[in-house]
Amino acid sequence: MTVENPDSIDQITVNNEKSVYTLDMVETRPFTDSEAQREQIAEKINLYLEVIQTGQLYEQFPDIRGKELRVRLVCTDEPADDRLVQLLTAGTGLFAKHGVDFAVEVIPREFVEN
């Protein structure tokens, strides 16, 4: 799954101690100044916020309840477009209101699933 699919969580990872769960959004395409790409990322952010706010995440994955929760955008390029950076900054603030850290993690292309 990738950000191109706005209806699902791309990936959930957990640390070895099972105390931190991370919801990953995966973007395998290079960042462009494409409005369509920004809209897809915005839709994905909104989906993740919705499943957290409504409790749907904890209904589907009860082991996550009471654990530290993080969200990250896993990508192969550093976001540089000003409008994309503004979107990600706004997302950081929205997740923070729910006690969730949001980060962008740039990973070499060969390590990101297609």
Rosetta constraint file for C-alpha pairs under 8 A:
AtomPair CA 1 CA 5 HARMONIC 6.60 0.50
AtomPair CA 1 CA 8 HARMONIC 7.72 0.50
AtomPair CA 1 CA 9 HARMONIC 7.71 0.50
AtomPair CA 1 CA 10 HARMONIC 4.83 0.50
AtomPair CA 1 CA 11 HARMONIC 7.57 0.50
AtomPair CA 1 CA 26 HARMONIC 7.16 0.50
AtomPair CA 2 CA 10 HARMONIC 5.78 0.50
AtomPair CA 2 CA 25 HARMONIC 6.50 0.50
AtomPair CA 2 CA 26 HARMONIC 4.74 0.50
AtomPair CA 2 CA 27 HARMONIC 5.70 0.50
AtomPair CA 2 CA 28 HARMONIC 7.29 0.50
AtomPair CA 3 CA 10 HARMONIC 7.43 0.50
AtomPair CA 3 CA 25 HARMONIC 6.10 0.50
AtomPair CA 3 CA 26 HARMONIC 5.83 0.50
AtomPair CA 3 CA 27 HARMONIC 5.76 0.50
AtomPair CA 3 CA 40 HARMONIC 6.03 0.50
AtomPair CA 3 CA 41 HARMONIC 5.88 0.50
AtomPair CA 3 CA 44 HARMONIC 6.03 0.50
AtomPair CA 4 CA 27 HARMONIC 8.00 0.50
AtomPair CA 4 CA 40 HARMONIC 5.94 0.50
AtomPair CA 4 CA 41 HARMONIC 7.86 0.50
AtomPair CA 5 CA 40 HARMONIC 7.88 0.50
AtomPair CA 5 CA 44 HARMONIC 7.84 0.50
AtomPair CA 6 CA 40 HARMONIC 6.74 0.50
AtomPair CA 6 CA 43 HARMONIC 5.82 0.50
AtomPair CA 6 CA 44 HARMONIC 5.16 0.50
AtomPair CA 6 CA 47 HARMONIC 6.98 0.50
AtomPair CA 7 CA 44 HARMONIC 7.66 0.50
AtomPair CA 7 CA 47 HARMONIC 7.03 0.50
AtomPair CA 8 CA 47 HARMONIC 7.67 0.50
AtomPair CA 9 CA 23 HARMONIC 7.06 0.50
AtomPair CA 9 CA 24 HARMONIC 7.24 0.50
AtomPair CA 9 CA 25 HARMONIC 7.03 0.50
AtomPair CA 9 CA 47 HARMONIC 7.99 0.50
AtomPair CA 9 CA 48 HARMONIC 7.11 0.50
AtomPair CA 10 CA 23 HARMONIC 7.52 0.50
AtomPair CA 10 CA 24 HARMONIC 5.92 0.50
AtomPair CA 10 CA 25 HARMONIC 5.46 0.50
AtomPair CA 10 CA 26 HARMONIC 6.38 0.50
AtomPair CA 11 CA 23 HARMONIC 5.94 0.50
AtomPair CA 11 CA 24 HARMONIC 5.08 0.50
AtomPair CA 11 CA 25 HARMONIC 6.96 0.50
AtomPair CA 11 CA 26 HARMONIC 7.94 0.50
AtomPair CA 12 CA 21 HARMONIC 6.86 0.50
AtomPair CA 12 CA 22 HARMONIC 5.58 0.50
AtomPair CA 12 CA 23 HARMONIC 4.66 0.50
AtomPair CA 12 CA 24 HARMONIC 6.03 0.50
AtomPair CA 13 CA 21 HARMONIC 5.75 0.50
AtomPair CA 13 CA 22 HARMONIC 5.17 0.50
AtomPair CA 13 CA 23 HARMONIC 6.64 0.50
AtomPair CA 13 CA 24 HARMONIC 7.63 0.50
AtomPair CA 14 CA 18 HARMONIC 5.71 0.50
AtomPair CA 14 CA 19 HARMONIC 7.36 0.50
AtomPair CA 14 CA 20 HARMONIC 5.70 0.50
AtomPair CA 14 CA 21 HARMONIC 4.47 0.50
AtomPair CA 14 CA 22 HARMONIC 6.20 0.50
AtomPair CA 15 CA 19 HARMONIC 6.56 0.50
AtomPair CA 15 CA 20 HARMONIC 5.64 0.50
AtomPair CA 15 CA 21 HARMONIC 6.75 0.50
AtomPair CA 19 CA 67 HARMONIC 5.42 0.50
AtomPair CA 19 CA 68 HARMONIC 6.16 0.50
AtomPair CA 20 CA 67 HARMONIC 5.94 0.50
AtomPair CA 20 CA 68 HARMONIC 4.68 0.50
AtomPair CA 20 CA 69 HARMONIC 5.85 0.50
AtomPair CA 20 CA 70 HARMONIC 7.37 0.50
AtomPair CA 21 CA 64 HARMONIC 6.71 0.50
AtomPair CA 21 CA 67 HARMONIC 7.01 0.50
AtomPair CA 21 CA 68 HARMONIC 6.23 0.50
AtomPair CA 21 CA 69 HARMONIC 5.04 0.50
AtomPair CA 21 CA 70 HARMONIC 6.24 0.50
AtomPair CA 22 CA 69 HARMONIC 5.87 0.50
AtomPair CA 22 CA 70 HARMONIC 4.60 0.50
AtomPair CA 22 CA 71 HARMONIC 5.40 0.50
AtomPair CA 22 CA 72 HARMONIC 7.08 0.50
AtomPair CA 23 CA 69 HARMONIC 7.70 0.50
AtomPair CA 23 CA 70 HARMONIC 6.22 0.50
AtomPair CA 23 CA 71 HARMONIC 4.70 0.50
AtomPair CA 23 CA 72 HARMONIC 6.43 0.50
AtomPair CA 24 CA 71 HARMONIC 5.84 0.50
AtomPair CA 24 CA 72 HARMONIC 5.08 0.50
AtomPair CA 24 CA 73 HARMONIC 5.89 0.50
AtomPair CA 24 CA 74 HARMONIC 6.52 0.50
AtomPair CA 25 CA 44 HARMONIC 7.34 0.50
AtomPair CA 25 CA 71 HARMONIC 7.65 0.50
AtomPair CA 25 CA 72 HARMONIC 6.18 0.50
AtomPair CA 25 CA 73 HARMONIC 4.70 0.50
AtomPair CA 25 CA 74 HARMONIC 5.95 0.50
AtomPair CA 26 CA 73 HARMONIC 5.97 0.50
AtomPair CA 26 CA 74 HARMONIC 4.90 0.50
AtomPair CA 26 CA 75 HARMONIC 6.12 0.50
AtomPair CA 26 CA 112 HARMONIC 7.93 0.50
AtomPair CA 27 CA 73 HARMONIC 7.24 0.50
AtomPair CA 27 CA 74 HARMONIC 6.19 0.50
AtomPair CA 27 CA 75 HARMONIC 4.90 0.50
AtomPair CA 27 CA 76 HARMONIC 7.34 0.50
AtomPair CA 28 CA 75 HARMONIC 5.88 0.50
AtomPair CA 28 CA 76 HARMONIC 6.27 0.50
AtomPair CA 28 CA 109 HARMONIC 7.42 0.50
AtomPair CA 28 CA 112 HARMONIC 6.65 0.50
AtomPair CA 28 CA 113 HARMONIC 7.36 0.50
AtomPair CA 28 CA 114 HARMONIC 6.40 0.50
AtomPair CA 29 CA 75 HARMONIC 7.79 0.50
AtomPair CA 29 CA 76 HARMONIC 7.44 0.50
AtomPair CA 30 CA 76 HARMONIC 6.76 0.50
AtomPair CA 30 CA 77 HARMONIC 6.00 0.50
AtomPair CA 31 CA 37 HARMONIC 7.85 0.50
AtomPair CA 31 CA 77 HARMONIC 6.44 0.50
AtomPair CA 31 CA 78 HARMONIC 7.81 0.50
AtomPair CA 31 CA 79 HARMONIC 6.43 0.50
AtomPair CA 31 CA 80 HARMONIC 7.86 0.50
AtomPair CA 31 CA 81 HARMONIC 7.93 0.50
AtomPair CA 32 CA 37 HARMONIC 7.68 0.50
AtomPair CA 32 CA 81 HARMONIC 7.30 0.50
AtomPair CA 33 CA 37 HARMONIC 7.90 0.50
AtomPair CA 33 CA 38 HARMONIC 7.97 0.50
AtomPair CA 33 CA 81 HARMONIC 6.02 0.50
AtomPair CA 33 CA 84 HARMONIC 7.91 0.50
AtomPair CA 34 CA 38 HARMONIC 6.50 0.50
AtomPair CA 35 CA 39 HARMONIC 6.10 0.50
AtomPair CA 36 CA 40 HARMONIC 6.24 0.50
AtomPair CA 37 CA 41 HARMONIC 6.32 0.50
AtomPair CA 38 CA 42 HARMONIC 6.09 0.50
AtomPair CA 38 CA 84 HARMONIC 6.21 0.50
AtomPair CA 38 CA 87 HARMONIC 7.89 0.50
AtomPair CA 39 CA 43 HARMONIC 6.07 0.50
AtomPair CA 40 CA 44 HARMONIC 6.22 0.50
AtomPair CA 41 CA 45 HARMONIC 6.18 0.50
AtomPair CA 42 CA 46 HARMONIC 6.16 0.50
AtomPair CA 42 CA 87 HARMONIC 7.20 0.50
AtomPair CA 43 CA 47 HARMONIC 6.17 0.50
AtomPair CA 44 CA 48 HARMONIC 6.28 0.50
AtomPair CA 45 CA 49 HARMONIC 6.18 0.50
AtomPair CA 45 CA 91 HARMONIC 6.79 0.50
AtomPair CA 46 CA 50 HARMONIC 6.03 0.50
AtomPair CA 47 CA 51 HARMONIC 6.28 0.50
AtomPair CA 48 CA 52 HARMONIC 6.31 0.50
AtomPair CA 49 CA 53 HARMONIC 5.95 0.50
AtomPair CA 49 CA 94 HARMONIC 7.86 0.50
AtomPair CA 49 CA 95 HARMONIC 6.89 0.50
AtomPair CA 50 CA 54 HARMONIC 5.90 0.50
AtomPair CA 51 CA 55 HARMONIC 5.99 0.50
AtomPair CA 51 CA 56 HARMONIC 4.91 0.50
AtomPair CA 51 CA 57 HARMONIC 5.11 0.50
AtomPair CA 52 CA 56 HARMONIC 6.55 0.50
AtomPair CA 52 CA 57 HARMONIC 5.72 0.50
AtomPair CA 52 CA 58 HARMONIC 7.75 0.50
AtomPair CA 52 CA 98 HARMONIC 7.99 0.50
AtomPair CA 53 CA 98 HARMONIC 7.62 0.50
AtomPair CA 55 CA 59 HARMONIC 6.42 0.50
AtomPair CA 56 CA 60 HARMONIC 6.21 0.50
AtomPair CA 57 CA 61 HARMONIC 5.90 0.50
AtomPair CA 57 CA 62 HARMONIC 7.81 0.50
AtomPair CA 57 CA 64 HARMONIC 8.00 0.50
AtomPair CA 58 CA 62 HARMONIC 4.79 0.50
AtomPair CA 58 CA 63 HARMONIC 7.50 0.50
AtomPair CA 58 CA 64 HARMONIC 6.18 0.50
AtomPair CA 58 CA 65 HARMONIC 5.65 0.50
AtomPair CA 61 CA 65 HARMONIC 7.74 0.50
AtomPair CA 63 CA 67 HARMONIC 7.95 0.50
AtomPair CA 64 CA 68 HARMONIC 7.91 0.50
AtomPair CA 64 CA 69 HARMONIC 7.68 0.50
AtomPair CA 68 CA 100 HARMONIC 7.73 0.50
AtomPair CA 69 CA 99 HARMONIC 7.94 0.50
AtomPair CA 69 CA 100 HARMONIC 5.63 0.50
AtomPair CA 69 CA 101 HARMONIC 7.19 0.50
AtomPair CA 70 CA 100 HARMONIC 5.30 0.50
AtomPair CA 70 CA 101 HARMONIC 4.88 0.50
AtomPair CA 70 CA 102 HARMONIC 6.03 0.50
AtomPair CA 71 CA 100 HARMONIC 6.99 0.50
AtomPair CA 71 CA 101 HARMONIC 6.16 0.50
AtomPair CA 71 CA 102 HARMONIC 4.77 0.50
AtomPair CA 71 CA 103 HARMONIC 6.59 0.50
AtomPair CA 72 CA 102 HARMONIC 5.35 0.50
AtomPair CA 72 CA 103 HARMONIC 4.68 0.50
AtomPair CA 72 CA 104 HARMONIC 5.42 0.50
AtomPair CA 72 CA 105 HARMONIC 6.71 0.50
AtomPair CA 73 CA 102 HARMONIC 7.89 0.50
AtomPair CA 73 CA 103 HARMONIC 6.37 0.50
AtomPair CA 73 CA 104 HARMONIC 4.70 0.50
AtomPair CA 73 CA 105 HARMONIC 6.07 0.50
AtomPair CA 74 CA 104 HARMONIC 6.12 0.50
AtomPair CA 74 CA 105 HARMONIC 4.95 0.50
AtomPair CA 74 CA 106 HARMONIC 5.97 0.50
AtomPair CA 74 CA 107 HARMONIC 6.79 0.50
AtomPair CA 74 CA 112 HARMONIC 7.96 0.50
AtomPair CA 75 CA 104 HARMONIC 7.48 0.50
AtomPair CA 75 CA 105 HARMONIC 6.31 0.50
AtomPair CA 75 CA 106 HARMONIC 4.97 0.50
AtomPair CA 75 CA 107 HARMONIC 6.01 0.50
AtomPair CA 75 CA 109 HARMONIC 7.92 0.50
AtomPair CA 75 CA 112 HARMONIC 7.52 0.50
AtomPair CA 76 CA 106 HARMONIC 5.19 0.50
AtomPair CA 76 CA 107 HARMONIC 5.16 0.50
AtomPair CA 76 CA 108 HARMONIC 5.55 0.50
AtomPair CA 76 CA 109 HARMONIC 5.15 0.50
AtomPair CA 76 CA 112 HARMONIC 7.40 0.50
AtomPair CA 77 CA 106 HARMONIC 5.99 0.50
AtomPair CA 77 CA 107 HARMONIC 7.77 0.50
AtomPair CA 78 CA 106 HARMONIC 6.20 0.50
AtomPair CA 79 CA 84 HARMONIC 6.71 0.50
AtomPair CA 79 CA 85 HARMONIC 6.33 0.50
AtomPair CA 80 CA 84 HARMONIC 7.23 0.50
AtomPair CA 80 CA 85 HARMONIC 6.57 0.50
AtomPair CA 81 CA 85 HARMONIC 6.18 0.50
AtomPair CA 82 CA 86 HARMONIC 6.12 0.50
AtomPair CA 83 CA 87 HARMONIC 6.21 0.50
AtomPair CA 84 CA 88 HARMONIC 6.23 0.50
AtomPair CA 85 CA 89 HARMONIC 6.08 0.50
AtomPair CA 86 CA 90 HARMONIC 6.13 0.50
AtomPair CA 87 CA 91 HARMONIC 6.17 0.50
AtomPair CA 88 CA 92 HARMONIC 6.19 0.50
AtomPair CA 89 CA 93 HARMONIC 6.58 0.50
AtomPair CA 90 CA 94 HARMONIC 6.32 0.50
AtomPair CA 91 CA 95 HARMONIC 6.13 0.50
AtomPair CA 91 CA 102 HARMONIC 7.41 0.50
AtomPair CA 92 CA 96 HARMONIC 6.10 0.50
AtomPair CA 92 CA 101 HARMONIC 7.07 0.50
AtomPair CA 92 CA 102 HARMONIC 5.22 0.50
AtomPair CA 92 CA 103 HARMONIC 7.33 0.50
AtomPair CA 93 CA 97 HARMONIC 6.46 0.50
AtomPair CA 94 CA 98 HARMONIC 7.24 0.50
AtomPair CA 95 CA 99 HARMONIC 6.59 0.50
AtomPair CA 95 CA 100 HARMONIC 5.09 0.50
AtomPair CA 95 CA 101 HARMONIC 6.38 0.50
AtomPair CA 95 CA 102 HARMONIC 6.44 0.50
AtomPair CA 96 CA 100 HARMONIC 5.07 0.50
AtomPair CA 96 CA 101 HARMONIC 5.95 0.50
AtomPair CA 96 CA 102 HARMONIC 7.52 0.50
AtomPair CA 107 CA 111 HARMONIC 6.58 0.50
AtomPair CA 107 CA 112 HARMONIC 6.87 0.50
AtomPair CA 108 CA 112 HARMONIC 7.04 0.50
